[in-house]
Amino acid sequence: MGNMVGIVNIDDEVHDQIRKASSVSCRSINAQAAFWIKIGMLCEMNPTMSFNEIVARELKAAGVAPESVRVAGGPPDAVKAAAA
């Protein structure tokens, strides 16, 4: 995918929401908008899949193995006990 530059006119309220979301997700405003656009397109093309299913599929396609990601120290004892 190339780095095409363009101008997209969006409502001020949508821009404000993108700005707020970008600060939470540690993305630039442009990266947040691009993420929402990509996810929106994928959701429209795959209406029977949930957001989580789409993200999991995209991560798998990128070679990310969620099973190998662990929190330092493992889960808290309360989580271990609840799972038992």
C-alpha positions, 0 to 999 in steps of 0.5 A: 500500500502506497503512501498517498496523500489526500484531503478528506473532508470530515465533520468537526465532531468526527475529527474531535472523536478521532483526536480523542481516540488517537490519544487513547490508542497511542496513534497519530490522528491520521493513523487513527482515521486510517485504522477506522477507515480500514476496519470499517471497510473490512466490516462492510466486506465481512458483515457476518464477522465481529470486530474481534474476529476481523482484528484476530484475522488481520493479526494472524495474516500479519504473523502475530501469534497472540498465544505467545504474548504474555503479561510479565509474571503471568495472570494474577492468582485470582484469575488462575483460581477463577479459571480452575 
